[in-house]
């Protein structure tokens, strides 16, 4: 008898799971306003300046050197801000040293450092100065 009761419980659980997965997707969908961000504007930065060190060599295991630009949050006088910061690594096949449209491709934008992130822009192997 106990075995048949366990079988019924298992069958009931299976039917419950099946009913859960067969419900229309709209029953679980969030409203568009709940998913939309409040604003795409990041607001003012916490750090007034950016301190950038250009062409920092990174030696790979096989001896190849990749070169990176490291942008840090800085004080108004340009000195690097004290403390530890999270790092955003950008690897790009584009020239990290050029300005204009390609700077948008490399991600070299003062937005990250002024908001408390260190940004490391590295040219991948065989491109730019790497």
MMTF fields as JSON, N, C-alpha, C and O atoms, coordinates in Angstrom:
{
  "mmtfVersion": "1.0.0",
  "mmtfProducer": "UNKNOWN",
  "numBonds": 519,
  "numAtoms": 520,
  "numGroups": 130,
  "numChains": 1,
  "numModels": 1,
  "chainsPerModel": [1],
  "groupsPerChain": [130],
  "chainIdList": ["A"],
  "bondAtomList": [4, 2, 8, 6, 12, 10, 16, 14, 20, 18, 24, 22, 28, 26, 32, 30, 36, 34, 40, 38, 44, 42, 48, 46, 52, 50, 56, 54, 60, 58, 64, 62, 68, 66, 72, 70, 76, 74, 80, 78, 84, 82, 88, 86, 92, 90, 96, 94, 100, 98, 104, 102, 108, 106, 112, 110, 116, 114, 120, 118, 124, 122, 128, 126, 132, 130, 136, 134, 140, 138, 144, 142, 148, 146, 152, 150, 156, 154, 160, 158, 164, 162, 168, 166, 172, 170, 176, 174, 180, 178, 184, 182, 188, 186, 192, 190, 196, 194, 200, 198, 204, 202, 208, 206, 212, 210, 216, 214, 220, 218, 224, 222, 228, 226, 232, 230, 236, 234, 240, 238, 244, 242, 248, 246, 252, 250, 256, 254, 260, 258, 264, 262, 268, 266, 272, 270, 276, 274, 280, 278, 284, 282, 288, 286, 292, 290, 296, 294, 300, 298, 304, 302, 308, 306, 312, 310, 316, 314, 320, 318, 324, 322, 328, 326, 332, 330, 336, 334, 340, 338, 344, 342, 348, 346, 352, 350, 356, 354, 360, 358, 364, 362, 368, 366, 372, 370, 376, 374, 380, 378, 384, 382, 388, 386, 392, 390, 396, 394, 400, 398, 404, 402, 408, 406, 412, 410, 416, 414, 420, 418, 424, 422, 428, 426, 432, 430, 436, 434, 440, 438, 444, 442, 448, 446, 452, 450, 456, 454, 460, 458, 464, 462, 468, 466, 472, 470, 476, 474, 480, 478, 484, 482, 488, 486, 492, 490, 496, 494, 500, 498, 504, 502, 508, 506, 512, 510, 516, 514],
  "bondOrderList": [1, 1, 1, 1, 1, 1, 1, 1, 1, 1, 1, 1, 1, 1, 1, 1, 1, 1, 1, 1, 1, 1, 1, 1, 1, 1, 1, 1, 1, 1, 1, 1, 1, 1, 1, 1, 1, 1, 1, 1, 1, 1, 1, 1, 1, 1, 1, 1, 1, 1, 1, 1, 1, 1, 1, 1, 1, 1, 1, 1, 1, 1, 1, 1, 1, 1, 1, 1, 1, 1, 1, 1, 1, 1, 1, 1, 1, 1, 1, 1, 1, 1, 1, 1, 1, 1, 1, 1, 1, 1, 1, 1, 1, 1, 1, 1, 1, 1, 1, 1, 1, 1, 1, 1, 1, 1, 1, 1, 1, 1, 1, 1, 1, 1, 1, 1, 1, 1, 1, 1, 1, 1, 1, 1, 1, 1, 1, 1, 1],
  "groupList": [{"groupName": "UNK", "atomNameList": ["N", "CA", "C", "O"], "elementList": ["N", "C", "C", "O"], "formalChargeList": [0, 0, 0, 0], "bondAtomList": [1, 0, 2, 1, 3, 2], "bondOrderList": [1, 1, 2], "singleLetterCode": "X", "chemCompType": "L-PEPTIDE LINKING"}],
  "groupTypeList": [0, 0, 0, 0, 0, 0, 0, 0, 0, 0, 0, 0, 0, 0, 0, 0, 0, 0, 0, 0, 0, 0, 0, 0, 0, 0, 0, 0, 0, 0, 0, 0, 0, 0, 0, 0, 0, 0, 0, 0, 0, 0, 0, 0, 0, 0, 0, 0, 0, 0, 0, 0, 0, 0, 0, 0, 0, 0, 0, 0, 0, 0, 0, 0, 0, 0, 0, 0, 0, 0, 0, 0, 0, 0, 0, 0, 0, 0, 0, 0, 0, 0, 0, 0, 0, 0, 0, 0, 0, 0, 0, 0, 0, 0, 0, 0, 0, 0, 0, 0, 0, 0, 0, 0, 0, 0, 0, 0, 0, 0, 0, 0, 0, 0, 0, 0, 0, 0, 0, 0, 0, 0, 0, 0, 0, 0, 0, 0, 0, 0],
  "groupIdList": [1, 2, 3, 4, 5, 6, 7, 8, 9, 10, 11, 12, 13, 14, 15, 16, 17, 18, 19, 20, 21, 22, 23, 24, 25, 26, 27, 28, 29, 30, 31, 32, 33, 34, 35, 36, 37, 38, 39, 40, 41, 42, 43, 44, 45, 46, 47, 48, 49, 50, 51, 52, 53, 54, 55, 56, 57, 58, 59, 60, 61, 62, 63, 64, 65, 66, 67, 68, 69, 70, 71, 72, 73, 74, 75, 76, 77, 78, 79, 80, 81, 82, 83, 84, 85, 86, 87, 88, 89, 90, 91, 92, 93, 94, 95, 96, 97, 98, 99, 100, 101, 102, 103, 104, 105, 106, 107, 108, 109, 110, 111, 112, 113, 114, 115, 116, 117, 118, 119, 120, 121, 122, 123, 124, 125, 126, 127, 128, 129, 130],
  "secStructList": [7, 2, 2, 2, 2, 2, 2, 2, 2, 2, 2, 2, 2, 2, 2, 2, 2, 2, 2, 2, 2, 2, 1, 7, 4, 4, 4, 6, 7, 7, 7, 2, 2, 2, 2, 1, 7, 1, 7, 1, 7, 7, 7, 1, 7, 1, 7, 1, 3, 3, 3, 3, 3, 3, 3, 3, 3, 3, 3, 7, 6, 6, 1, 7, 3, 3, 3, 3, 3, 3, 3, 3, 3, 3, 7, 6, 6, 1, 7, 5, 7, 1, 1, 7, 7, 3, 3, 3, 3, 3, 3, 3, 1, 1, 7, 6, 6, 7, 7, 6, 2, 2, 2, 2, 2, 2, 6, 7, 7, 2, 2, 2, 2, 2, 6, 6, 3, 3, 3, 3, 3, 3, 3, 7, 6, 6, 1, 6, 6, 7],
  "xCoordList": [0.802, 0.0, 0.845, 0.535, 1.951, 2.772, 3.403, 3.585, 3.737, 4.347, 3.379, 3.789, 2.09, 1.131, 0.854, 0.603, 0.897, 0.677, 1.839, 1.621, 3.074, 4.243, 4.167, 4.565, 3.64, 3.482, 2.467, 2.657, 1.357, 0.341, 0.897, 0.608, 1.703, 2.291, 3.246, 3.267, 4.033, 4.953, 4.198, 4.587, 3.103, 2.298, 1.657, 1.577, 1.201, 0.606, 1.631, 1.326, 2.843, 3.903, 4.255, 4.501, 4.279, 4.588, 3.505, 3.816, 2.243, 1.145, 1.211, 0.948, 1.563, 1.698, 2.806, 2.639, 3.93, 5.041, 4.655, 5.003, 3.94, 3.498, 2.557, 2.658, 1.64, 0.705, 1.446, 1.082, 2.476, 3.254, 3.957, 3.988, 4.526, 5.251, 4.328, 4.763, 3.095, 2.169, 1.348, 0.59, 1.475, 0.75, 1.228, 2.389, 0.362, 0.785, 1.92, 1.977, 2.805, 3.947, 3.509, 4.211, 2.348, 1.888, 1.555, 1.491, 1.344, 1.046, 2.263, 2.128, 3.465, 4.686, 5.402, 6.394, 4.923, 5.614, 5.509, 4.453, 6.626, 6.645, 6.162, 6.287, 5.629, 5.178, 6.401, 7.453, 6.279, 7.426, 8.002, 9.215, 7.149, 7.65, 8.491, 9.372, 8.23, 9.025, 10.419, 11.369, 10.535, 11.818, 12.661, 13.884, 12.039, 12.765, 13.582, 13.111, 14.806, 15.604, 15.003, 14.317, 15.268, 14.738, 15.304, 14.594, 16.586, 17.222, 18.496, 19.161, 18.828, 20.096, 21.201, 22.362, 20.858, 21.827, 22.522, 21.858, 23.851, 24.533, 24.666, 25.067, 24.335, 24.447, 25.863, 26.745, 26.075, 27.409, 28.414, 28.07, 29.645, 30.703, 31.122, 30.944, 31.678, 32.149, 33.567, 34.007, 34.286, 35.675, 35.795, 35.354, 36.378, 36.404, 37.416, 37.291, 38.41, 39.439, 39.721, 39.194, 40.59, 41.019, 42.538, 43.093, 43.203, 44.653, 44.919, 44.531, 45.587, 45.814, 47.302, 48.094, 47.67, 49.023, 48.966, 48.246, 49.723, 49.646, 50.73, 51.819, 50.388, 51.314, 52.022, 53.248, 51.23, 51.751, 51.967, 51.013, 53.197, 53.441, 52.874, 52.993, 52.262, 51.767, 52.456, 52.204, 53.32, 54.094, 53.32, 52.968, 53.065, 52.36, 53.336, 54.55, 52.808, 53.619, 54.654, 55.744, 54.306, 55.246, 56.193, 56.956, 56.155, 57.059, 56.479, 57.072, 55.337, 54.688, 54.256, 53.765, 54.442, 54.034, 52.777, 52.723, 51.776, 50.58, 50.685, 51.261, 50.137, 50.228, 48.837, 47.893, 48.745, 47.449, 47.512, 48.564, 46.388, 46.213, 45.381, 44.323, 45.852, 45.16, 44.634, 45.418, 43.324, 42.692, 42.118, 41.333, 42.529, 42.109, 41.298, 41.46, 40.427, 39.764, 40.834, 41.828, 40.625, 41.616, 40.956, 39.769, 41.76, 41.315, 41.306, 41.723, 40.842, 40.758, 42.133, 42.238, 43.186, 44.531, 45.178, 46.297, 44.496, 44.997, 45.742, 46.133, 45.948, 46.628, 45.663, 44.486, 46.14, 45.252, 44.582, 45.222, 43.3, 42.547, 43.026, 43.286, 43.145, 43.573, 42.469, 41.285, 42.861, 41.885, 41.91, 42.643, 41.082, 40.931, 39.656, 38.658, 39.688, 38.543, 38.328, 39.286, 37.093, 36.852, 37.438, 37.582, 37.774, 38.435, 37.538, 36.927, 37.476, 36.794, 37.882, 38.635, 37.973, 38.979, 38.342, 37.336, 38.936, 38.459, 39.567, 40.658, 39.309, 40.262, 39.729, 38.573, 40.563, 40.079, 41.068, 42.278, 40.57, 41.452, 41.69, 42.423, 41.078, 41.214, 42.338, 42.78, 42.789, 43.877, 43.393, 42.546, 43.911, 43.479, 43.996, 43.485, 44.998, 45.605, 44.954, 45.275, 44.058, 43.429, 42.211, 41.654, 41.816, 40.642, 39.5, 39.658, 38.379, 37.234, 36.381, 36.129, 35.933, 34.989, 35.598, 34.894, 36.906, 37.487, 37.592, 37.666, 37.602, 37.629, 36.319, 36.285, 35.25, 33.99, 34.077, 33.454, 34.841, 34.999, 35.884, 35.654, 36.908, 37.817, 37.25, 37.709, 36.275, 35.694, 36.47, 36.227, 37.411, 38.182, 37.351, 37.397, 36.623, 35.705, 35.895, 36.032, 35.909, 36.111, 34.929, 34.992, 33.867, 32.689, 33.042, 32.651, 33.772, 34.074, 34.962, 34.603, 36.116, 36.958, 36.283, 36.498, 35.482, 34.826, 33.749, 33.31, 33.316, 32.307, 32.912, 32.188, 34.244, 34.867, 35.34, 35.448, 35.628, 36.152, 37.507, 37.723, 38.418, 39.651, 39.342, 38.752, 39.741, 39.532, 40.874, 41.745, 41.029, 42.244, 41.858, 41.096, 42.397, 42.125, 43.364, 44.434, 43.219, 44.342, 44.094, 43.002, 45.137, 45.047, 45.416, 46.428, 44.581, 44.84, 46.081, 46.573, 46.574, 47.804, 47.767, 46.818, 48.831, 48.971, 48.263, 48.183, 47.745, 47.058, 47.653, 48.193, 47.554, 48.009, 49.455, 50.332, 49.704, 51.078, 51.432, 52.568, 50.487, 50.754, 51.354, 51.644],
  "yCoordList": [-1.195, 0.0, 1.26, 2.227, 1.243, 2.425, 2.775, 3.949, 1.747, 2.0, 2.687, 3.547, 2.321, 2.947, 4.389, 5.241, 4.67, 6.042, 6.919, 8.048, 6.41, 7.159, 7.413, 8.471, 6.41, 6.58, 7.659, 8.438, 7.704, 8.742, 10.127, 11.097, 10.209, 11.502, 11.976, 13.156, 11.044, 11.391, 11.818, 12.775, 11.098, 11.467, 12.832, 13.627, 13.114, 14.421, 15.538, 16.609, 15.286, 16.288, 16.523, 17.658, 15.447, 15.57, 16.359, 17.187, 16.126, 16.883, 18.352, 19.235, 18.612, 19.997, 20.718, 21.871, 20.052, 20.65, 20.873, 21.899, 19.923, 20.05, 21.233, 21.993, 21.392, 22.519, 23.843, 24.825, 23.871, 25.095, 25.495, 26.673, 24.509, 24.814, 25.044, 25.61, 24.633, 24.797, 26.075, 26.386, 26.809, 28.07, 29.029, 28.975, 29.891, 30.846, 31.733, 32.064, 32.1, 32.932, 34.28, 34.892, 34.748, 36.06, 36.059, 37.124, 34.902, 34.85, 35.237, 35.705, 35.04, 35.354, 36.592, 37.022, 37.164, 38.292, 39.536, 39.852, 40.221, 41.485, 42.598, 42.508, 43.609, 44.745, 45.468, 45.476, 46.076, 46.777, 47.853, 48.064, 48.527, 49.574, 48.993, 49.675, 47.755, 47.138, 46.753, 46.697, 46.491, 46.094, 47.271, 47.157, 48.384, 49.538, 50.216, 50.378, 50.612, 51.336, 52.714, 53.275, 53.235, 54.559, 55.616, 56.531, 55.49, 56.471, 55.884, 55.07, 56.302, 55.885, 56.879, 56.648, 57.96, 58.973, 58.512, 58.346, 58.3, 57.812, 58.855, 58.531, 60.094, 61.143, 61.675, 61.245, 62.603, 63.203, 62.211, 61.351, 62.343, 61.478, 61.861, 63.004, 60.904, 61.148, 61.693, 62.248, 61.537, 61.978, 63.0, 62.736, 64.153, 65.221, 65.012, 65.637, 64.155, 63.994, 62.561, 61.626, 62.41, 61.09, 61.119, 62.029, 60.134, 59.993, 58.789, 57.668, 59.02, 57.94, 57.665, 58.584, 56.409, 55.947, 55.196, 54.206, 55.663, 55.083, 54.025, 54.079, 53.073, 52.036, 51.285, 51.179, 50.772, 49.923, 48.533, 47.936, 47.999, 46.7, 45.555, 45.532, 44.62, 43.391, 42.255, 42.05, 41.521, 40.46, 39.151, 38.684, 38.573, 37.294, 36.154, 36.358, 34.977, 33.813, 33.488, 33.005, 33.757, 33.462, 34.624, 34.566, 35.683, 36.812, 37.974, 39.053, 37.778, 38.858, 39.956, 39.675, 41.198, 42.325, 42.96, 43.325, 43.087, 43.841, 45.159, 45.204, 46.215, 47.517, 48.02, 47.932, 48.547, 48.976, 50.421, 50.907, 51.091, 52.4, 52.168, 51.541, 52.67, 52.493, 53.85, 54.757, 53.993, 55.243, 55.036, 54.118, 55.919, 55.808, 57.032, 58.103, 56.886, 58.072, 58.991, 58.521, 60.302, 61.248, 62.424, 62.696, 63.11, 64.343, 65.467, 65.264, 66.621, 67.754, 68.173, 68.694, 67.953, 68.335, 67.294, 67.502, 66.194, 65.166, 64.034, 63.075, 64.118, 63.026, 61.86, 62.081, 60.619, 59.463, 59.459, 59.736, 59.145, 59.086, 57.885, 56.821, 58.047, 56.912, 55.874, 56.193, 54.649, 53.588, 52.532, 52.624, 51.526, 50.421, 50.627, 51.113, 50.257, 50.447, 49.188, 48.473, 48.911, 47.797, 48.145, 49.32, 47.123, 47.325, 46.846, 45.78, 47.658, 47.272, 47.061, 47.985, 45.848, 45.516, 45.571, 44.908, 46.369, 46.479, 45.983, 46.553, 44.936, 44.443, 44.811, 44.531, 45.436, 45.94, 45.656, 45.666, 45.402, 45.285, 46.65, 46.74, 47.713, 49.053, 49.799, 49.395, 50.865, 51.653, 52.425, 53.31, 52.107, 52.745, 54.177, 54.944, 54.544, 55.861, 56.924, 58.104, 56.548, 57.547, 58.139, 57.548, 59.3, 59.955, 59.922, 59.432, 60.434, 60.508, 59.266, 58.714, 58.826, 57.714, 56.424, 55.624, 56.204, 54.944, 54.893, 53.8, 56.051, 56.011, 55.444, 54.887, 55.588, 54.969, 53.456, 52.715, 52.991, 51.556, 50.922, 49.784, 51.666, 51.1, 51.227, 50.542, 52.078, 52.244, 53.207, 53.28, 53.957, 54.905, 56.167, 57.098, 56.173, 57.254, 57.601, 56.69, 58.871, 59.22, 58.855, 59.079, 58.306, 57.962, 56.994, 57.215, 55.93, 54.926, 55.471, 55.333, 56.092, 56.596, 57.669, 57.711, 58.526, 59.565, 58.989, 59.656, 57.762, 57.106, 56.034, 55.205, 56.052, 55.176, 53.833, 52.892, 53.712, 52.471, 52.74, 53.812, 51.78, 51.836, 51.165, 50.085, 51.808, 51.194, 50.88, 51.743, 49.63, 49.173, 48.84, 47.906, 49.622, 49.394, 48.749, 49.357, 47.521, 46.745, 46.467, 46.064, 46.691, 46.31, 44.828, 44.39, 44.069, 42.631, 42.361, 43.239, 41.167, 40.722, 41.05, 40.717, 41.709, 41.992, 43.245, 43.469, 44.076, 45.293, 46.496, 46.372, 47.671, 48.904, 48.821, 48.428, 49.19, 49.149, 47.779, 47.573, 46.852, 45.511, 44.601, 43.438],
  "zCoordList": [0.0, 0.0, 0.0, -0.696, 0.811, 0.93, -0.412, -0.732, -1.199, -2.495, -3.443, -4.222, -3.392, -4.295, -3.882, -4.735, -2.565, -2.117, -2.585, -3.025, -2.495, -2.958, -4.453, -4.94, -5.184, -6.627, -6.954, -7.888, -6.16, -6.377, -6.061, -6.761, -4.992, -4.638, -5.732, -6.082, -6.264, -7.331, -8.579, -9.249, -8.897, -10.059, -9.847, -10.783, -8.637, -8.345, -8.477, -9.003, -8.0, -8.12, -9.581, -9.99, -10.372, -11.794, -12.505, -13.361, -12.176, -12.785, -12.386, -13.202, -11.13, -10.681, -11.428, -11.826, -11.621, -12.357, -13.813, -14.397, -14.403, -15.776, -15.926, -16.889, -14.975, -15.025, -14.898, -15.544, -14.073, -13.889, -15.174, -15.53, -15.873, -17.095, -18.285, -19.288, -18.206, -19.313, -19.21, -20.129, -18.136, -18.014, -19.09, -19.495, -19.549, -20.571, -20.046, -18.862, -20.949, -20.571, -20.036, -19.23, -20.482, -20.033, -18.543, -17.928, -17.962, -16.533, -15.708, -14.578, -16.275, -15.546, -16.069, -15.481, -17.15, -17.772, -16.899, -16.351, -16.79, -16.047, -16.966, -18.187, -16.388, -17.187, -17.743, -17.104, -18.926, -19.515, -18.59, -18.567, -17.836, -16.953, -15.813, -15.288, -15.43, -14.371, -14.871, -14.09, -16.172, -16.737, -17.196, -17.281, -17.491, -18.02, -16.927, -15.801, -17.263, -16.279, -16.027, -16.881, -14.865, -14.539, -15.466, -15.882, -15.792, -16.651, -17.223, -16.583, -18.43, -19.018, -18.681, -19.016, -18.034, -17.642, -16.363, -15.34, -16.393, -15.195, -14.092, -12.974, -14.398, -13.395, -13.31, -14.053, -12.407, -12.303, -11.735, -10.923, -12.17, -11.682, -10.274, -9.853, -9.552, -8.193, -8.17, -7.163, -9.278, -9.351, -10.478, -11.597, -10.203, -11.209, -12.333, -13.386, -12.138, -13.153, -13.509, -12.906, -14.531, -14.987, -15.117, -15.733, -14.544, -14.662, -15.556, -15.226, -16.699, -17.665, -17.818, -18.022, -17.719, -17.995, -19.312, -19.436, -20.296, -21.64, -21.871, -21.3, -22.722, -23.2, -22.074, -22.053, -21.145, -20.07, -20.673, -21.171, -20.642, -21.267, -20.43, -19.205, -21.123, -20.502, -21.252, -22.44, -20.566, -21.209, -21.125, -20.041, -22.292, -22.367, -22.082, -22.062, -21.868, -21.538, -22.618, -22.314, -23.882, -24.974, -25.266, -26.229, -24.445, -24.605, -25.389, -25.417, -26.023, -26.766, -25.797, -24.703, -26.208, -25.368, -25.933, -27.108, -25.091, -25.424, -24.66, -23.573, -25.221, -24.569, -24.207, -24.992, -23.001, -22.474, -22.006, -21.589, -22.079, -21.45, -20.205, -20.27, -19.068, -17.798, -17.344, -17.065, -17.269, -16.837, -15.448, -15.21, -14.523, -13.123, -12.717, -13.302, -11.724, -11.159, -10.569, -10.016, -10.692, -10.201, -9.514, -9.694, -8.723, -8.07, -9.112, -10.252, -8.725, -9.643, -10.163, -11.274, -9.375, -9.804, -10.73, -11.199, -10.994, -11.903, -11.226, -11.892, -9.919, -9.214, -9.012, -8.726, -9.155, -8.99, -7.616, -6.602, -7.597, -6.339, -5.526, -6.088, -4.211, -3.386, -3.255, -3.371, -3.016, -2.78, -3.86, -4.845, -3.641, -4.589, -5.379, -4.846, -6.652, -7.536, -8.372, -8.665, -8.758, -9.688, -11.057, -11.396, -11.838, -13.125, -14.258, -14.185, -15.303, -16.536, -17.574, -17.881, -18.121, -19.122, -20.495, -20.752, -21.379, -22.75, -23.66, -23.668, -24.426, -25.409, -26.779, -27.097, -27.587, -28.862, -29.985, -29.757, -31.2, -32.355, -33.01, -33.995, -32.473, -33.03, -32.324, -31.248, -32.921, -32.359, -31.138, -31.263, -29.977, -28.735, -28.604, -27.787, -29.394, -29.277, -30.152, -30.011, -31.042, -31.906, -31.214, -30.289, -31.672, -31.089, -32.091, -33.209, -31.695, -32.589, -32.531, -31.46, -33.715, -33.782, -33.244, -32.627, -33.471, -33.012, -31.498, -30.936, -30.805, -29.343, -28.802, -27.705, -29.569, -29.167, -29.331, -28.57, -30.313, -30.535, -29.474, -29.067, -29.02, -28.026, -26.625, -25.711, -26.441, -25.123, -24.252, -23.047, -24.841, -24.04, -23.841, -24.645, -22.796, -22.484, -21.011, -20.194, -20.642, -19.231, -18.33, -17.121, -18.886, -18.082, -16.959, -15.813, -17.266, -16.245, -15.132, -13.962, -15.443, -14.353, -13.497, -12.285, -14.099, -13.294, -12.392, -11.454, -12.658, -11.822, -10.913, -10.361, -10.757, -9.77, -10.273, -9.488, -11.563, -12.126, -12.767, -13.333, -12.682, -13.457, -14.783, -14.815, -15.885, -17.19, -17.821, -17.926, -18.239, -18.906, -20.344, -20.593, -21.297, -22.719, -23.331, -23.361, -23.817, -24.358, -25.831, -26.229, -26.637, -28.039, -28.133, -27.586, -28.835, -28.914, -29.738, -30.448, -29.642, -30.299, -31.81, -32.52, -32.254, -33.687, -34.157, -35.365, -33.26, -33.68, -32.971, -31.872, -33.604, -32.982, -32.531, -33.301, -31.282, -30.75, -30.159, -29.73, -30.13, -29.576, -30.634, -30.355]
}
